Amino acid sequence: MPTMKINNIKKIINTIKIINSIKTISSIKTISSIKIINTIKTINTIKTINFIKTINSIKIINHI
């Protein structure tokens, strides 16, 4: 009996370890996708800024 209990406790501990590592992997994935989203946002902002600059240049040229 004591041996079975010890084995069961080991199994439970191992399961908890696996679950924890899966949670960590999941949170790393989430962080990564947030970073990707932020990068895309930055790229889009840069594109917008460049677009506005272009429009302003065109306006200046037209004004002249």
PQR file with spaces between the fields and no chain letter, atoms N, CA, C, O and H, PARSE charges and radii, in Angstrom:
ATOM       1  N    MET     1       0.818   -1.222    0.000 -0.4000 1.5000
ATOM       2  CA   MET     1       0.000    0.000    0.000 -0.0000 2.0000
ATOM       3  C    MET     1       0.854    1.277    0.000  0.5500 1.7000
ATOM       4  O    MET     1       0.622    2.164   -0.820 -0.5500 1.4000
ATOM       5  N    PRO     2       1.823    1.383    0.891 -0.5600 1.5000
ATOM       6  CA   PRO     2       2.603    2.630    0.917  0.2800 2.0000
ATOM       7  C    PRO     2       3.288    2.911   -0.438  0.5500 1.7000
ATOM       8  O    PRO     2       3.393    4.064   -0.855 -0.5500 1.4000
ATOM       9  N    THR     3       3.745    1.858   -1.110 -0.4000 1.5000
ATOM      10  CA   THR     3       4.424    2.040   -2.383 -0.0000 2.0000
ATOM      11  C    THR     3       3.458    2.628   -3.416  0.5500 1.7000
ATOM      12  O    THR     3       3.823    3.527   -4.174 -0.5500 1.4000
ATOM      13  H    THR     3       3.660    0.922   -0.771  0.4000 1.0000
ATOM      14  N    MET     4       2.233    2.118   -3.439 -0.4000 1.5000
ATOM      15  CA   MET     4       1.236    2.621   -4.381 -0.0000 2.0000
ATOM      16  C    MET     4       0.959    4.095   -4.126  0.5500 1.7000
ATOM      17  O    MET     4       0.845    4.887   -5.061 -0.5500 1.4000
ATOM      18  H    MET     4       1.937    1.388   -2.824  0.4000 1.0000
ATOM      19  N    LYS     5       0.853    4.451   -2.861 -0.4000 1.5000
ATOM      20  CA   LYS     5       0.589    5.851   -2.512 -0.0000 2.0000
ATOM      21  C    LYS     5       1.720    6.735   -3.019  0.5500 1.7000
ATOM      22  O    LYS     5       1.485    7.791   -3.607 -0.5500 1.4000
ATOM      23  H    LYS     5       0.946    3.808   -2.101  0.4000 1.0000
ATOM      24  N    ILE     6       2.937    6.294   -2.787 -0.4000 1.5000
ATOM      25  CA   ILE     6       4.106    7.073   -3.220 -0.0000 2.0000
ATOM      26  C    ILE     6       4.083    7.233   -4.736  0.5500 1.7000
ATOM      27  O    ILE     6       4.332    8.326   -5.244 -0.5500 1.4000
ATOM      28  H    ILE     6       3.128    5.436   -2.310  0.4000 1.0000
ATOM      29  N    ASN     7       3.788    6.161   -5.462 -0.4000 1.5000
ATOM      30  CA   ASN     7       3.741    6.211   -6.920 -0.0000 2.0000
ATOM      31  C    ASN     7       2.649    7.168   -7.401  0.5500 1.7000
ATOM      32  O    ASN     7       2.836    7.923   -8.355 -0.5500 1.4000
ATOM      33  H    ASN     7       3.586    5.272   -5.050  0.4000 1.0000
ATOM      34  N    ASN     8       1.514    7.116   -6.722 -0.4000 1.5000
ATOM      35  CA   ASN     8       0.417    7.993   -7.101 -0.0000 2.0000
ATOM      36  C    ASN     8       0.797    9.457   -6.897  0.5500 1.7000
ATOM      37  O    ASN     8       0.507   10.311   -7.735 -0.5500 1.4000
ATOM      38  H    ASN     8       1.362    6.502   -5.947  0.4000 1.0000
ATOM      39  N    ILE     9       1.446    9.726   -5.779 -0.4000 1.5000
ATOM      40  CA   ILE     9       1.887   11.098   -5.486 -0.0000 2.0000
ATOM      41  C    ILE     9       2.873   11.550   -6.559  0.5500 1.7000
ATOM      42  O    ILE     9       2.804   12.689   -7.021 -0.5500 1.4000
ATOM      43  H    ILE     9       1.682    9.032   -5.098  0.4000 1.0000
ATOM      44  N    LYS    10       3.795   10.662   -6.963 -0.4000 1.5000
ATOM      45  CA   LYS    10       4.760   10.996   -8.012 -0.0000 2.0000
ATOM      46  C    LYS    10       4.037   11.323   -9.308  0.5500 1.7000
ATOM      47  O    LYS    10       4.381   12.285   -9.995 -0.5500 1.4000
ATOM      48  H    LYS    10       3.851    9.737   -6.588  0.4000 1.0000
ATOM      49  N    LYS    11       3.033   10.520   -9.640 -0.4000 1.5000
ATOM      50  CA   LYS    11       2.270   10.748  -10.873 -0.0000 2.0000
ATOM      51  C    LYS    11       1.588   12.109  -10.830  0.5500 1.7000
ATOM      52  O    LYS    11       1.614   12.864  -11.802 -0.5500 1.4000
ATOM      53  H    LYS    11       2.753    9.738   -9.083  0.4000 1.0000
ATOM      54  N    ILE    12       0.981   12.409   -9.695 -0.4000 1.5000
ATOM      55  CA   ILE    12       0.283   13.682   -9.539 -0.0000 2.0000
ATOM      56  C    ILE    12       1.267   14.842   -9.699  0.5500 1.7000
ATOM      57  O    ILE    12       0.986   15.816  -10.398 -0.5500 1.4000
ATOM      58  H    ILE    12       0.960   11.796   -8.905  0.4000 1.0000
ATOM      59  N    ILE    13       2.412   14.725   -9.047 -0.4000 1.5000
ATOM      60  CA   ILE    13       3.436   15.772   -9.129 -0.0000 2.0000
ATOM      61  C    ILE    13       3.882   15.956  -10.576  0.5500 1.7000
ATOM      62  O    ILE    13       4.037   17.087  -11.037 -0.5500 1.4000
ATOM      63  H    ILE    13       2.640   13.934   -8.479  0.4000 1.0000
ATOM      64  N    ASN    14       4.088   14.847  -11.298 -0.4000 1.5000
ATOM      65  CA   ASN    14       4.511   14.920  -12.697 -0.0000 2.0000
ATOM      66  C    ASN    14       3.436   15.576  -13.553  0.5500 1.7000
ATOM      67  O    ASN    14       3.740   16.385  -14.429 -0.5500 1.4000
ATOM      68  H    ASN    14       3.962   13.929  -10.923  0.4000 1.0000
ATOM      69  N    THR    15       2.202   15.230  -13.302 -0.4000 1.5000
ATOM      70  CA   THR    15       1.098   15.821  -14.050 -0.0000 2.0000
ATOM      71  C    THR    15       1.060   17.324  -13.819  0.5500 1.7000
ATOM      72  O    THR    15       0.900   18.100  -14.761 -0.5500 1.4000
ATOM      73  H    THR    15       1.955   14.572  -12.591  0.4000 1.0000
ATOM      74  N    ILE    16       1.206   17.726  -12.573 -0.4000 1.5000
ATOM      75  CA   ILE    16       1.213   19.157  -12.230 -0.0000 2.0000
ATOM      76  C    ILE    16       2.354   19.858  -12.957  0.5500 1.7000
ATOM      77  O    ILE    16       2.177   20.963  -13.469 -0.5500 1.4000
ATOM      78  H    ILE    16       1.336   17.096  -11.808  0.4000 1.0000
ATOM      79  N    LYS    17       3.531   19.218  -13.005 -0.4000 1.5000
ATOM      80  CA   LYS    17       4.687   19.803  -13.704 -0.0000 2.0000
ATOM      81  C    LYS    17       4.356   19.998  -15.178  0.5500 1.7000
ATOM      82  O    LYS    17       4.631   21.053  -15.749 -0.5500 1.4000
ATOM      83  H    LYS    17       3.675   18.321  -12.589  0.4000 1.0000
ATOM      84  N    ILE    18       3.767   18.982  -15.789 -0.4000 1.5000
ATOM      85  CA   ILE    18       3.418   19.056  -17.217 -0.0000 2.0000
ATOM      86  C    ILE    18       2.422   20.184  -17.444  0.5500 1.7000
ATOM      87  O    ILE    18       2.588   20.989  -18.361 -0.5500 1.4000
ATOM      88  H    ILE    18       3.544   18.124  -15.326  0.4000 1.0000
ATOM      89  N    ILE    19       1.390   20.244  -16.611 -0.4000 1.5000
ATOM      90  CA   ILE    19       0.373   21.293  -16.738 -0.0000 2.0000
ATOM      91  C    ILE    19       1.025   22.663  -16.618  0.5500 1.7000
ATOM      92  O    ILE    19       0.715   23.565  -17.397 -0.5500 1.4000
ATOM      93  H    ILE    19       1.256   19.591  -15.867  0.4000 1.0000
ATOM      94  N    ASN    20       1.913   22.829  -15.666 -0.4000 1.5000
ATOM      95  CA   ASN    20       2.599   24.107  -15.470 -0.0000 2.0000
ATOM      96  C    ASN    20       3.442   24.483  -16.677  0.5500 1.7000
ATOM      97  O    ASN    20       3.473   25.646  -17.078 -0.5500 1.4000
ATOM      98  H    ASN    20       2.166   22.096  -15.034  0.4000 1.0000
ATOM      99  N    SER    21       4.125   23.504  -17.258 -0.4000 1.5000
ATOM     100  CA   SER    21       4.975   23.828  -18.407 -0.0000 2.0000
ATOM     101  C    SER    21       4.090   24.172  -19.604  0.5500 1.7000
ATOM     102  O    SER    21       4.458   25.032  -20.404 -0.5500 1.4000
ATOM     103  H    SER    21       4.099   22.558  -16.932  0.4000 1.0000
ATOM     104  N    ILE    22       2.944   23.530  -19.745 -0.4000 1.5000
ATOM     105  CA   ILE    22       2.008   23.873  -20.818 -0.0000 2.0000
ATOM     106  C    ILE    22       1.506   25.304  -20.615  0.5500 1.7000
ATOM     107  O    ILE    22       1.396   26.067  -21.575 -0.5500 1.4000
ATOM     108  H    ILE    22       2.645   22.831  -19.095  0.4000 1.0000
ATOM     109  N    LYS    23       1.205   25.662  -19.380 -0.4000 1.5000
ATOM     110  CA   LYS    23       0.742   27.024  -19.071 -0.0000 2.0000
ATOM     111  C    LYS    23       1.813   28.032  -19.451  0.5500 1.7000
ATOM     112  O    LYS    23       1.517   29.075  -20.034 -0.5500 1.4000
ATOM     113  H    LYS    23       1.294   25.042  -18.600  0.4000 1.0000
ATOM     114  N    THR    24       3.057   27.718  -19.118 -0.4000 1.5000
ATOM     115  CA   THR    24       4.163   28.623  -19.445 -0.0000 2.0000
ATOM     116  C    THR    24       4.271   28.792  -20.950  0.5500 1.7000
ATOM     117  O    THR    24       4.400   29.911  -21.448 -0.5500 1.4000
ATOM     118  H    THR    24       3.298   26.871  -18.644  0.4000 1.0000
ATOM     119  N    ILE    25       4.219   27.680  -21.675 -0.4000 1.5000
ATOM     120  CA   ILE    25       4.296   27.725  -23.135 -0.0000 2.0000
ATOM     121  C    ILE    25       3.157   28.588  -23.672  0.5500 1.7000
ATOM     122  O    ILE    25       3.363   29.399  -24.575 -0.5500 1.4000
ATOM     123  H    ILE    25       4.115   26.771  -21.270  0.4000 1.0000
ATOM     124  N    SER    26       1.979   28.419  -23.129 -0.4000 1.5000
ATOM     125  CA   SER    26       0.819   29.187  -23.581 -0.0000 2.0000
ATOM     126  C    SER    26       1.024   30.669  -23.350  0.5500 1.7000
ATOM     127  O    SER    26       0.717   31.482  -24.223 -0.5500 1.4000
ATOM     128  H    SER    26       1.812   27.760  -22.395  0.4000 1.0000
ATOM     129  N    SER    27       1.538   31.031  -22.188 -0.4000 1.5000
ATOM     130  CA   SER    27       1.718   32.451  -21.903 -0.0000 2.0000
ATOM     131  C    SER    27       2.832   33.029  -22.768  0.5500 1.7000
ATOM     132  O    SER    27       2.769   34.196  -23.155 -0.5500 1.4000
ATOM     133  H    SER    27       1.787   30.371  -21.479  0.4000 1.0000
ATOM     134  N    ILE    28       3.848   32.232  -23.074 -0.4000 1.5000
ATOM     135  CA   ILE    28       4.911   32.688  -23.974 -0.0000 2.0000
ATOM     136  C    ILE    28       4.323   32.931  -25.361  0.5500 1.7000
ATOM     137  O    ILE    28       4.656   33.916  -26.020 -0.5500 1.4000
ATOM     138  H    ILE    28       3.900   31.284  -22.759  0.4000 1.0000
ATOM     139  N    LYS    29       3.443   32.023  -25.801 -0.4000 1.5000
ATOM     140  CA   LYS    29       2.791   32.185  -27.111 -0.0000 2.0000
ATOM     141  C    LYS    29       1.972   33.459  -27.128  0.5500 1.7000
ATOM     142  O    LYS    29       1.996   34.214  -28.100 -0.5500 1.4000
ATOM     143  H    LYS    29       3.173   31.222  -25.266  0.4000 1.0000
ATOM     144  N    THR    30       1.245   33.694  -26.043 -0.4000 1.5000
ATOM     145  CA   THR    30       0.420   34.898  -25.961 -0.0000 2.0000
ATOM     146  C    THR    30       1.292   36.138  -26.044  0.5500 1.7000
ATOM     147  O    THR    30       0.996   37.068  -26.794 -0.5500 1.4000
ATOM     148  H    THR    30       1.225   33.081  -25.253  0.4000 1.0000
ATOM     149  N    ILE    31       2.363   36.146  -25.275 -0.4000 1.5000
ATOM     150  CA   ILE    31       3.293   37.286  -25.286 -0.0000 2.0000
ATOM     151  C    ILE    31       3.826   37.491  -26.705  0.5500 1.7000
ATOM     152  O    ILE    31       3.917   38.624  -27.179 -0.5500 1.4000
ATOM     153  H    ILE    31       2.604   35.390  -24.665  0.4000 1.0000
ATOM     154  N    SER    32       4.173   36.405  -27.374 -0.4000 1.5000
ATOM     155  CA   SER    32       4.705   36.496  -28.727 -0.0000 2.0000
ATOM     156  C    SER    32       3.668   37.071  -29.677  0.5500 1.7000
ATOM     157  O    SER    32       3.991   37.912  -30.516 -0.5500 1.4000
ATOM     158  H    SER    32       4.099   35.485  -26.989  0.4000 1.0000
ATOM     159  N    SER    33       2.426   36.626  -29.550 -0.4000 1.5000
ATOM     160  CA   SER    33       1.417   37.128  -30.477 -0.0000 2.0000
ATOM     161  C    SER    33       1.123   38.597  -30.186  0.5500 1.7000
ATOM     162  O    SER    33       0.836   39.365  -31.105 -0.5500 1.4000
ATOM     163  H    SER    33       2.163   35.943  -28.868  0.4000 1.0000
ATOM     164  N    ILE    34       1.192   38.990  -28.921 -0.4000 1.5000
ATOM     165  CA   ILE    34       1.008   40.408  -28.576 -0.0000 2.0000
ATOM     166  C    ILE    34       2.138   41.224  -29.204  0.5500 1.7000
ATOM     167  O    ILE    34       1.895   42.306  -29.739 -0.5500 1.4000
ATOM     168  H    ILE    34       1.425   38.366  -28.175  0.4000 1.0000
ATOM     169  N    LYS    35       3.370   40.713  -29.141 -0.4000 1.5000
ATOM     170  CA   LYS    35       4.515   41.406  -29.739 -0.0000 2.0000
ATOM     171  C    LYS    35       4.301   41.556  -31.238  0.5500 1.7000
ATOM     172  O    LYS    35       4.549   42.621  -31.803 -0.5500 1.4000
ATOM     173  H    LYS    35       3.567   39.835  -28.706  0.4000 1.0000
ATOM     174  N    ILE    36       3.837   40.479  -31.885 -0.4000 1.5000
ATOM     175  CA   ILE    36       3.600   40.512  -33.329 -0.0000 2.0000
ATOM     176  C    ILE    36       2.538   41.561  -33.644  0.5500 1.7000
ATOM     177  O    ILE    36       2.701   42.356  -34.570 -0.5500 1.4000
ATOM     178  H    ILE    36       3.636   39.614  -31.426  0.4000 1.0000
ATOM     179  N    ILE    37       1.460   41.561  -32.881 -0.4000 1.5000
ATOM     180  CA   ILE    37       0.385   42.536  -33.081 -0.0000 2.0000
ATOM     181  C    ILE    37       0.943   43.947  -32.921  0.5500 1.7000
ATOM     182  O    ILE    37       0.628   44.830  -33.720 -0.5500 1.4000
ATOM     183  H    ILE    37       1.328   40.915  -32.129  0.4000 1.0000
ATOM     184  N    ASN    38       1.757   44.165  -31.910 -0.4000 1.5000
ATOM     185  CA   ASN    38       2.347   45.482  -31.670 -0.0000 2.0000
ATOM     186  C    ASN    38       3.265   45.889  -32.821  0.5500 1.7000
ATOM     187  O    ASN    38       3.281   47.051  -33.228 -0.5500 1.4000
ATOM     188  H    ASN    38       2.013   43.448  -31.262  0.4000 1.0000
ATOM     189  N    THR    39       4.024   44.934  -33.340 -0.4000 1.5000
ATOM     190  CA   THR    39       4.902   45.210  -34.476 -0.0000 2.0000
ATOM     191  C    THR    39       4.062   45.630  -35.671  0.5500 1.7000
ATOM     192  O    THR    39       4.386   46.600  -36.357 -0.5500 1.4000
ATOM     193  H    THR    39       4.011   43.991  -33.010  0.4000 1.0000
ATOM     194  N    ILE    40       2.989   44.901  -35.917 -0.4000 1.5000
ATOM     195  CA   ILE    40       2.094   45.231  -37.036 -0.0000 2.0000
ATOM     196  C    ILE    40       1.523   46.633  -36.836  0.5500 1.7000
ATOM     197  O    ILE    40       1.451   47.418  -37.782 -0.5500 1.4000
ATOM     198  H    ILE    40       2.726   44.113  -35.360  0.4000 1.0000
ATOM     199  N    LYS    41       1.120   46.946  -35.612 -0.4000 1.5000
ATOM     200  CA   LYS    41       0.583   48.276  -35.318 -0.0000 2.0000
ATOM     201  C    LYS    41       1.634   49.336  -35.614  0.5500 1.7000
ATOM     202  O    LYS    41       1.337   50.368  -36.215 -0.5500 1.4000
ATOM     203  H    LYS    41       1.179   46.309  -34.843  0.4000 1.0000
ATOM     204  N    THR    42       2.864   49.074  -35.187 -0.4000 1.5000
ATOM     205  CA   THR    42       3.955   50.024  -35.420 -0.0000 2.0000
ATOM     206  C    THR    42       4.160   50.215  -36.912  0.5500 1.7000
ATOM     207  O    THR    42       4.266   51.344  -37.392 -0.5500 1.4000
ATOM     208  H    THR    42       3.106   48.236  -34.699  0.4000 1.0000
ATOM     209  N    ILE    43       4.216   49.110  -37.647 -0.4000 1.5000
ATOM     210  CA   ILE    43       4.394   49.183  -39.103 -0.0000 2.0000
ATOM     211  C    ILE    43       3.264   50.002  -39.707  0.5500 1.7000
ATOM     212  O    ILE    43       3.501   50.852  -40.566 -0.5500 1.4000
ATOM     213  H    ILE    43       4.130   48.193  -37.257  0.4000 1.0000
ATOM     214  N    ASN    44       2.042   49.752  -39.265 -0.4000 1.5000
ATOM     215  CA   ASN    44       0.905   50.488  -39.801 -0.0000 2.0000
ATOM     216  C    ASN    44       0.997   51.969  -39.476  0.5500 1.7000
ATOM     217  O    ASN    44       0.664   52.814  -40.307 -0.5500 1.4000
ATOM     218  H    ASN    44       1.850   49.062  -38.567  0.4000 1.0000
ATOM     219  N    THR    45       1.447   52.282  -38.274 -0.4000 1.5000
ATOM     220  CA   THR    45       1.614   53.683  -37.879 -0.0000 2.0000
ATOM     221  C    THR    45       2.653   54.351  -38.773  0.5500 1.7000
ATOM     222  O    THR    45       2.450   55.465  -39.256 -0.5500 1.4000
ATOM     223  H    THR    45       1.717   51.596  -37.600  0.4000 1.0000
ATOM     224  N    ILE    46       3.763   53.658  -38.985 -0.4000 1.5000
ATOM     225  CA   ILE    46       4.821   54.204  -39.839 -0.0000 2.0000
ATOM     226  C    ILE    46       4.272   54.438  -41.245  0.5500 1.7000
ATOM     227  O    ILE    46       4.544   55.470  -41.858 -0.5500 1.4000
ATOM     228  H    ILE    46       3.928   52.753  -38.593  0.4000 1.0000
ATOM     229  N    LYS    47       3.494   53.469  -41.755 -0.4000 1.5000
ATOM     230  CA   LYS    47       2.901   53.618  -43.092 -0.0000 2.0000
ATOM     231  C    LYS    47       1.999   54.846  -43.127  0.5500 1.7000
ATOM     232  O    LYS    47       2.042   55.632  -44.074 -0.5500 1.4000
ATOM     233  H    LYS    47       3.273   52.631  -41.257  0.4000 1.0000
ATOM     234  N    THR    48       1.193   55.002  -42.100 -0.4000 1.5000
ATOM     235  CA   THR    48       0.279   56.143  -42.034 -0.0000 2.0000
ATOM     236  C    THR    48       1.059   57.446  -42.022  0.5500 1.7000
ATOM     237  O    THR    48       0.736   58.383  -42.752 -0.5500 1.4000
ATOM     238  H    THR    48       1.158   54.363  -41.331  0.4000 1.0000
ATOM     239  N    ILE    49       2.093   57.498  -41.184 -0.4000 1.5000
ATOM     240  CA   ILE    49       2.922   58.710  -41.093 -0.0000 2.0000
ATOM     241  C    ILE    49       3.521   59.017  -42.466  0.5500 1.7000
ATOM     242  O    ILE    49       3.518   60.166  -42.908 -0.5500 1.4000
ATOM     243  H    ILE    49       2.355   56.736  -40.591  0.4000 1.0000
ATOM     244  N    ASN    50       4.036   57.982  -43.139 -0.4000 1.5000
ATOM     245  CA   ASN    50       4.643   58.181  -44.459 -0.0000 2.0000
ATOM     246  C    ASN    50       3.593   58.648  -45.462  0.5500 1.7000
ATOM     247  O    ASN    50       3.861   59.503  -46.305 -0.5500 1.4000
ATOM     248  H    ASN    50       4.038   57.049  -42.780  0.4000 1.0000
ATOM     249  N    PHE    51       2.420   58.088  -45.363 -0.4000 1.5000
ATOM     250  CA   PHE    51       1.338   58.463  -46.265 -0.0000 2.0000
ATOM     251  C    PHE    51       0.975   59.940  -46.070  0.5500 1.7000
ATOM     252  O    PHE    51       0.805   60.688  -47.032 -0.5500 1.4000
ATOM     253  H    PHE    51       2.202   57.393  -44.678  0.4000 1.0000
ATOM     254  N    ILE    52       0.862   60.334  -44.805 -0.4000 1.5000
ATOM     255  CA   ILE    52       0.542   61.734  -44.482 -0.0000 2.0000
ATOM     256  C    ILE    52       1.649   62.647  -45.018  0.5500 1.7000
ATOM     257  O    ILE    52       1.362   63.711  -45.566 -0.5500 1.4000
ATOM     258  H    ILE    52       1.000   59.726  -44.023  0.4000 1.0000
ATOM     259  N    LYS    53       2.910   62.236  -44.863 -0.4000 1.5000
ATOM     260  CA   LYS    53       4.036   63.030  -45.370 -0.0000 2.0000
ATOM     261  C    LYS    53       3.908   63.188  -46.881  0.5500 1.7000
ATOM     262  O    LYS    53       4.103   64.276  -47.422 -0.5500 1.4000
ATOM     263  H    LYS    53       3.143   61.371  -44.418  0.4000 1.0000
ATOM     264  N    THR    54       3.580   62.091  -47.551 -0.4000 1.5000
ATOM     265  CA   THR    54       3.428   62.119  -49.008 -0.0000 2.0000
ATOM     266  C    THR    54       2.329   63.091  -49.395  0.5500 1.7000
ATOM     267  O    THR    54       2.518   63.926  -50.280 -0.5500 1.4000
ATOM     268  H    THR    54       3.422   61.207  -47.112  0.4000 1.0000
ATOM     269  N    ILE    55       1.193   62.988  -48.745 -0.4000 1.5000
ATOM     270  CA   ILE    55       0.075   63.890  -49.021 -0.0000 2.0000
ATOM     271  C    ILE    55       0.514   65.338  -48.820  0.5500 1.7000
ATOM     272  O    ILE    55       0.205   66.202  -49.641 -0.5500 1.4000
ATOM     273  H    ILE    55       1.039   62.310  -48.027  0.4000 1.0000
ATOM     274  N    ASN    56       1.220   65.599  -47.750 -0.4000 1.5000
ATOM     275  CA   ASN    56       1.696   66.954  -47.471 -0.0000 2.0000
ATOM     276  C    ASN    56       2.657   67.435  -48.549  0.5500 1.7000
ATOM     277  O    ASN    56       2.604   68.596  -48.954 -0.5500 1.4000
ATOM     278  H    ASN    56       1.471   64.897  -47.084  0.4000 1.0000
ATOM     279  N    SER    57       3.532   66.554  -49.015 -0.4000 1.5000
ATOM     280  CA   SER    57       4.471   66.913  -50.080 -0.0000 2.0000
ATOM     281  C    SER    57       3.687   67.290  -51.328  0.5500 1.7000
ATOM     282  O    SER    57       3.959   68.306  -51.967 -0.5500 1.4000
ATOM     283  H    SER    57       3.575   65.611  -48.686  0.4000 1.0000
ATOM     284  N    ILE    58       2.712   66.457  -51.662 -0.4000 1.5000
ATOM     285  CA   ILE    58       1.897   66.716  -52.854 -0.0000 2.0000
ATOM     286  C    ILE    58       1.200   68.071  -52.719  0.5500 1.7000
ATOM     287  O    ILE    58       1.147   68.841  -53.677 -0.5500 1.4000
ATOM     288  H    ILE    58       2.491   65.631  -51.143  0.4000 1.0000
ATOM     289  N    LYS    59       0.672   68.356  -51.546 -0.4000 1.5000
ATOM     290  CA   LYS    59      -0.014   69.635  -51.309 -0.0000 2.0000
ATOM     291  C    LYS    59       0.957   70.792  -51.536  0.5500 1.7000
ATOM     292  O    LYS    59       0.612   71.787  -52.172 -0.5500 1.4000
ATOM     293  H    LYS    59       0.714   67.730  -50.768  0.4000 1.0000
ATOM     294  N    ILE    60       2.183   70.650  -51.008 -0.4000 1.5000
ATOM     295  CA   ILE    60       3.186   71.710  -51.154 -0.0000 2.0000
ATOM     296  C    ILE    60       3.497   71.913  -52.634  0.5500 1.7000
ATOM     297  O    ILE    60       3.545   73.045  -53.116 -0.5500 1.4000
ATOM     298  H    ILE    60       2.464   69.841  -50.491  0.4000 1.0000
ATOM     299  N    ILE    61       3.707   70.818  -53.346 -0.4000 1.5000
ATOM     300  CA   ILE    61       4.001   70.895  -54.776 -0.0000 2.0000
ATOM     301  C    ILE    61       2.845   71.588  -55.500  0.5500 1.7000
ATOM     302  O    ILE    61       3.067   72.453  -56.347 -0.5500 1.4000
ATOM     303  H    ILE    61       3.669   69.899  -52.955  0.4000 1.0000
ATOM     304  N    ASN    62       1.625   71.208  -55.166 -0.4000 1.5000
ATOM     305  CA   ASN    62       0.455   71.793  -55.800 -0.0000 2.0000
ATOM     306  C    ASN    62       0.333   73.279  -55.467  0.5500 1.7000
ATOM     307  O    ASN    62      -0.106   74.089  -56.283 -0.5500 1.4000
ATOM     308  H    ASN    62       1.445   70.506  -54.477  0.4000 1.0000
ATOM     309  N    HIS    63       0.726   73.596  -54.276 -0.4000 1.5000
ATOM     310  CA   HIS    63       0.615   74.979  -53.833 -0.0000 2.0000
ATOM     311  C    HIS    63       1.569   75.869  -54.630  0.5500 1.7000
ATOM     312  O    HIS    63       1.241   76.998  -54.996 -0.5500 1.4000
ATOM     313  H    HIS    63       1.083   72.938  -53.613  0.4000 1.0000
ATOM     314  N    ILE    64       2.750   75.329  -54.882 -0.4000 1.5000
ATOM     315  CA   ILE    64       3.761   76.073  -55.649 -0.0000 2.0000
ATOM     316  C    ILE    64       3.244   76.200  -57.078  0.5500 1.7000
ATOM     317  O    ILE    64       3.914   76.789  -57.927 -0.5500 1.4000
ATOM     318  H    ILE    64       3.017   74.412  -54.585  0.4000 1.0000
